[in-house]
Amino acid sequence: MEVSTPIILAEISPGRFNLIDGNHRTEKARMMGVKKVIAYKLGVEQHMKFLTDLKAYKAYVAYWNSKFTK
């Protein structure tokens, strides 16, 4: 596992991003003392293409928004 491989962050609400790919690389980098990693940030429009439909997207957003309100 290479920590130099970019991680992927997806926007789950305006200005809030969730790590959707690279959890293990991020942890390995942290354990190695790496301060910065390369990341791709997917906006809502880009991320939505990976979900099946608008209903699925809204459910996904509601789920993650509920995590921030607790």
N, C-alpha and C positions, 0 to 999 in steps of 0.2 A: 504494500500500500504506500503510495507516494504522497507525501503532504504537499508536493508541488502541483498536484492535479487540482484544478479549481473546484471549489464547493459551489452549490447552487442554493440561492436564497430566493424565496417566492414571496411577493407582497400579499399579505393576508388582510390588511386594512391600510388606509392611507399612511404611508411612511413606516409601516411595521412589516418586518420580514421574518419568515420562518425558514430555518434550515431544512431543505427537503432532500438534499443529497450531500453527503460528506461528513456525516456524524462521526464515523470512525477516524477519518483523516483529521478532523478538527480535534478530537481527543488526543490522537497521536501527536499532533503538532503542539498541543498544550503541554503534554508530558515531556516533549523534547525542548520546551522553552521557546518555541517559535512564536514571535509576537504578532505576525501578520500572515495571512494566507490569501491567495487569489480567490476571488468569488465572482460568480455571475449573478446579477440581480435581475430576476424576472418580474416585470410589472404585471399588473392585473391582466391586461390584454394578452400578454405572452403566456402567462400561466393558465389562463382560461382555456387555451387551445388543448391543454392536456386533460381537461375534465370533459366528461361526456356531454353535458348540457348545462344550461343556466341554472336549473334546479339543483344539480349536483354542486355547482360552484357556490351557490348561495348557502347550501348546507355546510360546505367546507368552511366558508367564511364565518358562518354563525358558530361553528364548532370552535374555531380558533379565537374568535372574539370572546367567547365565553371563558376561555383560559385567561384572558387579560383582565376580565372584570372580577375575578375571584381573589 
